[in-house]
Amino acid sequence: MLGVKTGLERIANRAIITSALAQANLTDAWQTLKGSNSPEHRLGDPAWEKDTADPAETADLSNLCIFVIYASKPSLSTLSYLQSLKDAGFEIVAINNTTTSEEFLSKLKGICLRVYNRQNIGRDIGAFKDGIMTLYAEGLLQRCKFLCLANDSMQFVPGRNGQSFTAHVAKFIKEDSGALFTHQSHQISKHYQSYFPDLRQRHHQFQGVLHILAQLQATLSPRTLHSQR
């Protein structure tokens, strides 16, 4: 019976992915026809930005987090996770792969540097790519020493666990380590919440990341990334 249930769950997950892929195919094809199939066009203008002046001049971008959300309404888990990242010293650029409600946006304003509403093409990986390429094109990512990539696909527990997480990340920032993977996620398939540090001092590593993303943009439509989650 357990095998049947597992099989049905796999079928349901595949149906969800296939449906999202079909929607992404149509959106991506339409954007290509309009000539607006670029990271900057997919993100559009921020739904909210901390300061109307040049953020490169008004914010310390040494520690930068691109945080991907897929929810129109706030949850305690996501807000606690974001607050812990902020407490650890990160400026946060939130990218929501759906429309952010006014209630949610009002709460994000107290935590984030920017908030984007993005069409859900490529899911989390597509949003990370668009965020990285857009911030790099603006010259903001070049000021970053530690880059955090995280999303809301985990249940974050505030209180003592949240404080421990913040302390752990803060300690990592002071160390000379290549990367920190703090959480495993098993949604659909196993993957990690990732931190990629010290991009200024290890610039060649970051150039490698940009090269991979550029290759993806050149050889794969963003909709293909639905299958990479």
C-alpha positions, -999 to +999 in steps of 0.1 A: +000+000+000+029+023+008+043+017-026+010+026-043+009+058-022+045+067-032+037+060-068+006+083-067+026+111-050+052+109-078+025+110-105+010+140-087+043+158-085+050+151-121+016+165-131+023+197-111+057+201-128+043+194-163+015+219-158+040+246-146+063+237-175+034+242-200+026+276-186+062+286-186+065+275-223+037+298-233+050+327-212+085+323-225+074+321-261+053+352-258+081+372-241+105+360-269+081+373-295+079+407-277+117+408-274+115+410-237+130+376-227+159+389-206+166+388-168+159+425-165+126+422-183+115+391-163+121+409-131+108+443-142+110+473-118+111+464-080+077+462-063+095+480-035+130+494-030+146+505+003+159+538-011+152+556-043+188+567-044+216+545-058+215+514-035+252+509-041+258+542-023+232+538+004+236+502+016+265+480+027+264+452+001+293+432+015+268+404+025+240+400-001+212+375-002+190+367-031+159+351-015+133+334-037+097+332-026+066+315-041+038+328-020+014+357-022+008+359+016+033+360+044+042+330+066+059+329+100+085+306+086+095+328+057+095+360+077+115+344+105+140+330+080+144+364+064+148+382+097+175+357+108+194+364+075+191+401+082+203+396+117+233+377+104+243+408+084+228+403+050+211+428+027+182+409+011+168+411-024+136+391-024+122+377-057+087+364-055+077+341-084+041+353-080+024+385-070+032+398-035+001+408-015+001+443+001+001+426+035+032+406+026+049+436+010+044+457+041+062+431+062+090+427+036+097+464+036+111+462+071+135+434+061+145+436+025+166+460+003+144+452-027+113+431-035+105+419-071+074+403-085+085+379-112+068+356-137+075+320-126+097+309-155+124+285-144+112+284-108+138+290-081+168+284-104+154+308-130+149+335-103+184+330-089+198+334-124+177+365-132+186+381-098+224+374-102+225+386-138+205+418-131+225+428-100+257+421-118+246+442-148+239+471-123+273+468-108+259+459-074+271+423-072+307+434-077+305+450-042+295+417-027+319+396-006+294+370+005+265+359-017+237+338-001+212+320-023+181+307-004+144+301-008+113+296+011+110+258+005+118+249+041+100+253+074+121+278+095+117+275+132+122+309+151+134+312+187+164+292+198+168+275+164+167+308+146+193+323+169+216+293+165+212+296+127+221+333+128+252+327+150+263+298+127+261+319+096+278+349+113+306+326+123+309+312+088+313+347+074+344+352+095+360+319+084+379+312+053+356+285+039+345+280+003+308+275+009+282+267+035+252+244+030+230+247+060+198+228+051+187+198+030+154+201+012+136+170-001+108+188-020+104+167-052+141+159-051+170+164-027+187+198-029+204+223-006+200+258+007+233+273-004+257+300+006+285+311-018+311+334+000+339+358-006+332+367-042+355+397-041+386+378-030+378+347-050+366+366-081+376+338-105+350+315-088+323+340-093+332+345-130+328+307-133+292+310-119+285+338-144+299+317-172+276+288-163+246+311-161+255+327-195+257+293-210+224+283-196+209+315-211+224+308-245+216+271-247+185+266-226+153+285-225+145+295-189+114+273-190+137+242-193+149+250-157+116+238-144+130+202-145+161+212-126+144+219-092 
